Amino acid sequence: MIIVSAGLFKDCGSSIVGVGLGDTLAYHHTYKINQVSFSSSIPSSYYCCATLSKTMEEAKQTFDVDKAAVLVKELRKTFSSGKTKSYEWRMSQLESISKMIDEKEKEIIEALHKDLSKPELEAFISEISMTKSSCKLALKELKHWMMPKKVETSMATYPSSAKIVSEPLGVVLVISTWNFPFLLSLDPVIGAIAAGNAVVLKPSEIAPATSSLLARLLVEYADESAIRVVEGAVAETSALLEQKWDKIFFTGGARVGRIVMTAAAKHLTPVTLELGGKCPVLVDSNVDLQVTARRIVAGKWACNNGQACIGVDYIITTKDFAPQLIDALRSVLEECFGKDPMESKDRSRIVNSFHFMRLVNLLDEDKVSDKIVVGGQRDRSHLQIAPTILLDVPDDSRIMQEEIFGPLLPITTVEKLEDAFDMINRKPKALAAYLFSDDEQIERKFVQNVSAGGIAINDTILQLTVPTLPFGGVGESGMGSYHGKFSFDAFSHNKAVLYRSFAGESPTRYPPYTPGKQKQMKALISGDVFNIMLALLGWFKD
Amino acid sequence: MDKVMIDLETDLKVMRECCRSGKTKELSWRRSQLKGLQTFLKENEVEIFRALRDDLGKHYVEAFRDEVGLIKKSLNLALKDLQKWMSSREAKLPIFALLSHAELVPEPLGLVLVISPWNFPLALSLEPLLGAIAAGNAVVLKPSELAPACSSLLFNTLPNYLDNETIKVIEGGPAVGEQLLFKKWDKIFFTGSARVGRIVMSAAAKHLTPVTLELGGKCPAVLDSLSWSWDKEVAVNRIIGAKYGSCAGQACVSVDYLLVEKAFSSAVVELMKVLIKKMYGDNPRESQSVGRIVNKRHFLRLKNLLTDKMVKDSIVYGGSMDEDSLFIEPTILVDPPRESTIMTEEIFGPLLPIITLDKIEDSIDFINARPKPLAIYAFTKNETFRRRMVSQTSSGAVVFNDAIIQYAADTIPFGGIGESGIGNYHGKFSFDTFSHYKAVARRSFLTDFWFRFPPWNNYKLELFETAYNYDYFGMLLIILGLKRSRRRFDRRVVKSVEWKRLENLRLTKADDSQLQIGINNGSSSSKYSNDYCLLGIVWKGKKIYREAMIKMLGNLWITKGELTAKEIGENKYFFSFSDKEDFDRIKAGRPCCFDRNLVVLKEFDMDSMEPKEVNFKHEELWIHVIGLPIKLMERETAKVIGNTTDWFITVDGDGGDLKGKYTRIRVLIDLTKPLKRGIMIHMDDGHIKWISFHYERLAKFCFRCGIHEQSCNQPCLDENGTEVQKQYGAFLIASQRRKAVEIKFEGHGQSQWKNSDVHS
């Protein structure tokens, strides 16, 4: 089957534009037809949110393993020169990136618009200003972060002093994704630079405009000897993964996450995996309906049109309350996106026709298609699907099993809200879980019983914007976390440094071993100064 | 074996259920399990000592020092601090999350696997186990089969003290280990070699399981030339203790090799010989103080390290071995070949190669040329060298003037980097290793910032920007409407992209960059009618975004008839209107601004005029004349005042209409001259009054000399050639008067201007 997307090219009349899984908008002048086999029998894991998609042809494979090896070697040389470790270098790079964001704001917004039709204000809020603030925070706090942390030492090592020194890991690889192509590329890079590493960034080929923009801008603004961008798809990524890195930071789907971690294991490279998951929203019946609906809409459709790893995936609410909630959502949707949401410019589009088809397939499944209560319209040429709400979709349908990653919102109902906890816990752990409730009891239970990367009560997405909270998953939704100081830590090694003097030597430690020495040691380990005195005098009783 | 595995399968299911029930999360459960471990150690001390002696020949004092005692210490700490560790930590929040609250809640990971090695079979089993318990996990412990006595002790005795539903000990060799790795865990904690570490991590990747790998590495000791004999003796004592004293060097943290300066080396060797004798006596084999090699395989491995002739020749002390009792004498080698196996592989036995260097500072390069070790031990009093050692090398830990002792410190993390491992533990770090810090943010329904939701506009943008910058005061000003939006971009930016794309397409078909903006498409076929034409120039030095401007004007003007725009020069445009009404309306609606740049529009007669002839130096503007006494608010006065500028055109209103806050006059202004800020009027009664002028829709102009931006040649100099001080300001901009804008926004449905007010 050939997926044909005419889109903006309707006027051309004559040209048919084939869309491969990877190359979305990169065909302005070169029209090519790719054959894409596409069937619904593809295993579900294939549909993970932000994958390194399979490109059909590897015609001009310019970046291979050898090139990657050379690249890593160069960066390693820079790193071992110690240049990246200096405070000045880190500051200058961060300042430069901050400047870049300020100066190239327009271009960034254009690129995001090209890739995802992201409304500029949304692009500004969720990508540019988030990146900027994370850069600013790093600039402000770097000195503080880099400071060795003095810690107390116990009796066991007396007399001594100790500190924990943050040291850069070395040469790190950041693989980012397409849904927030700017933020999710630069945010980890900022962390890596702040921590004093040499970085290679591999932006997603599914957001080609942002990818090439990043490649261009970082050359211009960053120190090329230590910060590089490699553009490309599967082949390039594989070549990169072959190399030995000191850390791999990956954002994307769980399937590729596994590949990354397996590759990392070969070199014992630590990984941070930022994956996705089905983030549930639990809505109690005692909530402020208007506010709840707005916040859900903000966390679903105003957040890259549902294509966000921490976006709302599905709602669980009580049976009686569902109709009210749907009404509220409907009116808020109208408020936000107008009477005809397909016309609204305030939503991003679906990234490419592969994902568009995936979503349409989710919607068209037998048991699902008749559950639509709001929306359901789709426009293939503009890769748009209207905000769609489904009620009481069967739990075994694909839409309830896979991460949706699009503007579809199923609502599941339960008799009692407490039943929902179990329902959530039976699914793989999500990156985020949300609760709307005015009942403190429920709230406490929710925090205690539901396991997820992060939790927001009475709001969505909020936890992401707080630099004092770590952002990261658990279980299927990833490992490791970042943001703010946590980004710095993710790319640092906490080296323990212990200072001892030559004084305070006790023969207890050395052979020949005697029972007396054991007693002294016991006293030492008990940590009680009095006992130690007794032991030294030979009076300590076990 | 199969049966064991089937049992395991059901066991694991039960364990997972227990986890889900929340039993392990309880503080009481964790406490009771930790207490259980304490009792286990207390009641089985003798058995433990015996097992350690059987497996590794450890002296009971050594066993207490390295294993039992350390675990006891860790248990004490865990029990003391558990509640503190478990409590959630508050996090600070930014302003737009007003009335919110955020915290970090530690939660157990679930079901974890601990794989421990044979060299400290008890300590390295129980240390992670107690961390996992403290963090509230269900644990499966697999002790090493190479220390069988300890393994069976743990398997048989430990369960009596612990909750068997959630904590299991599984005995077995590599086959069992492999089976275990196939299962899904929420964390795998592995202590052992790098080779197996890789296998563990690959297996973990399948289930996306996080791992902590505690591996080894060649830990160097660096001995600076110490001048005081006391220091020398202490340092050498500590090196000997760390090499031969801990399980006969079979420890991941023990000293692997020693770096000294050439001139100092013989003194060190002599001192070592003396001190080794002092500790282990003349016949170390008879002393109970040296541990045994764990098994034959490792014994042979160590023996093989010495078979190389070059290596053998470098032995200066010891070297005797006894295969039956698996004993190897404390051995010192001086400068074995650096590429020999003993210098490339982790030694893990009582052989100590001493490498001599010209300068002790060379040790940094020597260390950096090899994989990152778990620890570096530097014996030096040289402060600069210490600092360099910390900043220029990379390792799990750096210890000055001592060795191994970092293992006993709870306040610093214990773990490797690179080849020496991933992750760390000990003390609170153990708890963290087995916990997931869940970010929890709470909000109330009370406050809700409307600017978080679409439809988007610039106002919301501004609010976000200030909020993210923590500019609370600025935010307040914006909310109160006291601060104007500084931001300039809006839909135009993106519109221009679409536009460009469209234009590119057309370019491929037609070779003409003419753009048609047909709004009320009646007959789009016609060329521009020459009846009503305007010529416009954007009063700006730099080239502007053509597409954006044309599109913007199209949106702004909303013509009834057809509007055609064509670029005829840099920043110069030609507009033609099919409808006279449109034409007049636009003409009257001047001045027109784009991005705060004045667009000067001039009537243009296609038949008789050449674009070059058109003079763009003048433009019509509305001025608010402020401060006139009511009595003087008359047409005549307005005219007199208006003529003090270039040319008076008209005055807004008539008769009584004129009397208001100000008089609004339309005048022609020379754009190359400074703006007039006002005028003095001599009143009848003799005194003088200042009348100020405010300009409507004033474009960017120079605050120094008051000339429109393009005409102002910076720097602004006066007649004497000195730079002019700031004389003008935003106060010259009149507040917007809706009445003056004759363009109606509603009714045509084409305008996308609803949210935007930046074009004033």
Contacts between the chains, C-beta under 8 A, distances in Angstrom:
chain1	res1	chain2	res2	distance
A	8	B	501	6.0
A	8	B	502	7.4
A	8	B	505	7.5
A	9	B	505	7.2
A	11	B	505	6.0
A	12	B	505	6.6
A	28	B	504	7.2
A	80	B	368	7.1
A	82	B	392	6.8
A	85	B	391	7.1
A	105	B	489	7.4
A	106	B	489	6.6
A	106	B	493	5.8
A	109	B	489	7.3
A	109	B	493	5.9
A	109	B	494	7.0
A	110	B	493	6.8
A	110	B	494	7.3
A	110	B	497	5.1
A	113	B	494	5.0
A	113	B	497	5.6
A	114	B	497	6.7
A	119	B	454	7.3
A	119	B	456	5.6
A	119	B	494	7.8
A	120	B	456	7.6
A	120	B	489	6.7
A	120	B	490	7.5
A	120	B	491	7.3
A	120	B	493	6.0
A	120	B	494	5.3
A	121	B	454	7.8
A	121	B	456	3.3
A	121	B	457	7.3
A	121	B	458	8.0
A	121	B	460	6.5
A	121	B	461	5.3
A	122	B	454	7.5
A	122	B	456	6.6
A	124	B	461	5.9
A	124	B	464	7.1
A	124	B	465	7.9
A	125	B	461	7.5
A	125	B	464	5.0
A	129	B	464	6.0
A	129	B	465	6.0
A	129	B	468	4.7
A	130	B	468	7.4
A	132	B	468	7.1
A	133	B	468	4.4
A	133	B	469	7.1
A	136	B	469	7.5
A	151	B	411	4.0
A	151	B	412	6.0
A	152	B	411	5.6
A	153	B	409	5.8
A	153	B	411	6.2
A	154	B	73	8.0
A	154	B	408	7.8
A	154	B	409	6.5
A	154	B	410	5.9
A	154	B	411	6.9
A	156	B	73	6.2
A	156	B	405	7.9
A	156	B	408	4.3
A	156	B	409	6.8
A	156	B	410	7.9
A	157	B	402	8.0
A	157	B	405	5.2
A	157	B	406	7.7
A	157	B	408	5.8
A	157	B	409	5.0
A	160	B	402	7.6
A	160	B	405	7.5
A	160	B	409	7.6
A	162	B	409	6.1
A	162	B	411	6.2
A	162	B	412	5.1
A	163	B	412	7.9
A	164	B	412	5.9
A	164	B	413	6.8
A	165	B	390	6.0
A	165	B	398	7.9
A	167	B	391	7.8
A	167	B	394	6.0
A	169	B	417	7.2
A	170	B	394	7.6
A	170	B	418	7.8
A	246	B	418	6.7
A	254	B	208	6.3
A	257	B	208	6.1
A	258	B	205	5.3
A	258	B	206	6.4
A	258	B	208	6.3
A	261	B	201	7.3
A	261	B	204	7.2
A	261	B	205	3.5
A	261	B	208	7.0
A	262	B	202	5.4
A	262	B	205	4.2
A	262	B	206	7.7
A	264	B	201	7.2
A	264	B	205	7.7
A	265	B	198	5.4
A	265	B	201	3.5
A	265	B	202	4.1
A	265	B	204	7.6
A	265	B	205	5.9
A	266	B	198	6.4
A	266	B	202	7.6
A	268	B	194	6.3
A	268	B	197	6.1
A	268	B	198	6.2
A	268	B	201	6.9
A	268	B	213	6.9
A	268	B	215	7.5
A	268	B	418	7.0
A	268	B	419	6.1
A	268	B	421	7.7
A	268	B	422	6.7
A	270	B	422	4.6
A	270	B	423	7.6
A	273	B	208	6.9
A	275	B	208	7.4
A	287	B	445	6.8
A	288	B	445	3.9
A	291	B	445	4.8
A	291	B	448	5.2
A	292	B	445	7.6
A	294	B	448	7.0
A	294	B	453	5.5
A	295	B	448	7.6
A	297	B	453	6.7
A	298	B	452	5.5
A	298	B	453	5.1
A	302	B	452	7.9
A	302	B	453	6.2
A	302	B	454	5.1
A	332	B	453	8.0
A	336	B	453	5.9
A	336	B	454	4.4
A	336	B	455	6.1
A	337	B	454	6.6
A	337	B	455	7.5
A	338	B	455	7.6
A	344	B	454	7.9
A	344	B	455	7.8
A	345	B	491	7.4
A	345	B	494	7.9
A	346	B	454	4.0
A	346	B	455	5.2
A	346	B	456	5.7
A	347	B	454	7.7
A	425	B	20	6.3
A	438	B	445	7.2
A	443	B	442	7.5
A	447	B	105	6.2
A	447	B	438	7.8
A	447	B	440	5.6
A	448	B	22	7.4
A	448	B	25	7.4
A	449	B	22	6.6
A	451	B	107	6.1
A	451	B	110	7.8
A	451	B	436	7.4
A	451	B	438	7.3
A	452	B	438	6.9
A	453	B	436	8.0
A	453	B	438	7.2
A	453	B	439	7.3
A	454	B	438	6.4
A	454	B	439	3.7
A	454	B	440	7.0
A	454	B	441	7.4
A	455	B	105	7.9
A	455	B	438	6.1
A	455	B	439	7.0
A	455	B	440	4.5
A	455	B	441	7.2
A	456	B	440	7.5
A	456	B	441	4.5
A	456	B	442	7.5
A	456	B	443	7.3
A	457	B	440	7.1
A	457	B	441	6.9
A	457	B	442	4.2
A	457	B	443	6.5
A	458	B	442	6.6
A	458	B	443	4.3
A	458	B	444	6.5
A	458	B	445	6.1
A	459	B	100	7.7
A	459	B	441	6.8
A	459	B	443	4.2
A	462	B	97	6.1
A	462	B	100	7.1
A	462	B	441	4.7
A	462	B	443	6.4
A	463	B	102	7.2
A	463	B	439	4.8
A	463	B	440	7.4
A	463	B	441	4.3
A	465	B	94	6.8
A	465	B	97	7.4
A	466	B	91	6.4
A	466	B	92	8.0
A	466	B	93	5.7
A	466	B	94	6.7
A	466	B	97	6.9
A	466	B	102	5.5
A	466	B	439	7.5
A	466	B	441	6.2
A	467	B	94	7.8
A	468	B	91	3.8
A	468	B	92	4.7
A	468	B	93	7.1
A	468	B	102	6.8
A	469	B	91	5.1
A	469	B	102	5.6
A	469	B	104	6.8
A	469	B	439	3.8
A	469	B	441	6.7
A	470	B	104	7.1
A	470	B	437	5.9
A	470	B	439	5.8
A	471	B	439	6.9
A	474	B	109	7.1
A	474	B	436	4.4
A	474	B	438	7.6
A	475	B	110	7.7
A	475	B	186	6.6
A	475	B	208	7.1
A	476	B	208	6.1
A	478	B	208	7.5
A	479	B	208	7.0
A	479	B	210	4.2
A	480	B	210	7.7
A	481	B	437	7.3
A	493	B	394	7.1
A	493	B	417	4.6
A	494	B	413	5.3
A	494	B	424	6.9
A	495	B	390	7.6
A	495	B	394	7.5
A	495	B	395	6.8
A	495	B	396	7.0
A	495	B	397	6.3
A	495	B	398	6.4
A	495	B	417	7.5
A	496	B	396	7.1
A	496	B	397	3.9
A	496	B	398	7.4
A	496	B	406	5.9
A	496	B	409	7.5
A	496	B	412	3.6
A	496	B	413	5.6
A	496	B	414	6.8
A	497	B	390	5.7
A	497	B	397	6.9
A	497	B	398	4.7
A	497	B	399	7.5
A	497	B	400	7.6
A	497	B	412	7.7
A	498	B	397	6.9
A	498	B	398	7.4
A	498	B	399	4.5
A	498	B	400	6.9
A	498	B	402	7.1
A	498	B	405	6.9
A	498	B	406	4.8
A	498	B	409	6.2
A	498	B	412	6.5
A	499	B	400	4.7
A	499	B	401	7.2
A	500	B	399	7.1
A	500	B	400	6.1
A	500	B	401	4.4
A	500	B	402	4.0
A	500	B	405	6.9
A	501	B	401	6.2
A	502	B	228	7.8
A	502	B	230	6.7
A	502	B	231	4.4
A	502	B	234	4.4
A	502	B	235	6.8
A	502	B	401	5.9
A	505	B	234	4.9
A	505	B	237	7.2
A	509	B	65	7.1
A	509	B	241	5.7
A	509	B	245	7.6
A	510	B	237	6.2
A	510	B	240	7.6
A	510	B	241	5.3
A	510	B	245	6.7
A	510	B	279	5.4
A	511	B	59	7.2
A	511	B	62	7.7
A	511	B	245	6.5
A	511	B	279	4.5
A	511	B	280	6.1
A	511	B	287	6.9
A	511	B	289	3.3
A	511	B	290	7.7
A	512	B	279	6.6
A	512	B	280	7.5
A	512	B	281	7.1
A	512	B	287	6.3
A	512	B	289	5.4
A	513	B	59	4.7
A	513	B	60	7.5
A	513	B	61	3.5
A	513	B	62	6.2
A	513	B	288	7.2
A	513	B	289	5.5
A	514	B	61	7.1
A	515	B	61	7.7
A	517	B	61	5.5
A	518	B	60	7.1
A	518	B	61	4.7
A	518	B	64	5.4
A	521	B	61	7.2
A	521	B	64	6.1
A	521	B	65	5.5
A	521	B	69	5.8
A	522	B	64	7.2
A	522	B	69	6.7
A	525	B	69	4.5
A	525	B	70	7.4
A	525	B	72	6.0
A	525	B	73	4.6
A	526	B	76	7.7
A	527	B	73	7.3
A	527	B	76	7.2
